[in-house]
């Protein structure tokens, strides 16, 4: 069988335990390249680096060869395609420290951003995240690590053996922080909001204002990714489409645009 080329990446950086975990889960399933940001790039979405040159540094971390990039997860997809791997059959992104549930979080996520950029390039992509508050919580829980590795491996093997599901651009997988061997895998739509956001104002010792962005978790709606992960403690699998076009344009919107056209025609 043709050996698949797999790109393993993330947004938490080259030293994240989630990256190592992902590599260990798939390292013998094909020709594997590991390319990740040299520093954490959380919440970078589909951002690109256009204001400075990009550089690649080859590192060896234990038995893992890693290409560290001074850019974003989206940058990494471009560099991997044109410089490092040249050809990629599957992108596996994660395992992100912290969940990537809800549209609110998905749109800003660098983990999803890497997968989405791959999908835009026509490459099948799957993203994995776990709802732990810190890297240490994952790093010290070997039972949880082993369970995640087994599940990730099943997902990736099924994609390789059965091909990527049609009509889907990105598969978004979220693990609960506490996971047992009898955990269920459930398809769930993305909730709209995960947090109620607010801005906290502070003043530094010199009297200058500065701000922190915070968010309070919202009450999760049933049958959403947030509910499956945080209430049911199960694995949420959310299929994502990148086509932002509305399939049916309403008469109200057509009238709205036509009226603007008539106004412009009579005004100029």
C-alpha positions, 0 to 999 in steps of 0.5 A: 500500500502507498505510504501516506505522508502525515504532517503533525503540527499544533499551536502550543509549540514544539515543547508541548506534551500534546505534540509529542503524544500525537507524534507517538500515536501516528509515527509508524502509520506513514512518513511523518513530519513534525512541524510546529511553532517555536513558541506557543501561537494559541488563538492565532486562527488563520493568521499569516506572518507577512511582516518578517521572514520565516525561519526553520530550525531543525530540532531533535527532541528525544526520538522526535525530529521537529522543524520549529518555525518562527510563525503561525500554524497557517505559516507551517502548512505553507512551509511544509508544502513548499519547503519541508515535506513538499507533499502531504496526504493528511494533517493531524493537528494537536493535541491542543492543551484546552478544548476547542469547542464552540464556533467562538473558540474554533474560529480563533484556534490555531490548532483548528487554523492549521487544519483549516489551512490544510483543508483550503489547500485540499489536504484532509485534516483532523484536529485534536484537543483536550479540555485540561487547564494546563500542560502539566495536567496532561504531562503527569497523567500517563493513563490519560496519555495512553488512552488518547494515543490509542484513540488518536491512532484509531481515528488516523488509521481509519482515515488512512484505510477507509479514506477521508469522509466526503463533504467534510473539510476538518474533523474536530475532536475534543476530549474531556479532561477526565476520560475512562476506557468506556468513554463514548464518541459522539457526533456533536454540532459546535455550540455558538458560544463557549464564554461570555467575554468581558474586559478587565481594566487595571492600572500599572505602577506608573498609572497607565491603564492596561486590559485583560480579556476574560471569559465566563463559561456559558451554560452549555446547550444539549447536543453541542460539543461543549455539552458532550465534553463538559457535561457528559464527559464524552468525546465530541466529534464535530465535522466542519465545512469552510464554505461560508456562503449561505446556500439559499439567499433570502428575498429580504437580502436580495431586496436589501442589496437591490435598494442600495443599488437603486439608491446609488444609481439615483445618487451618482 
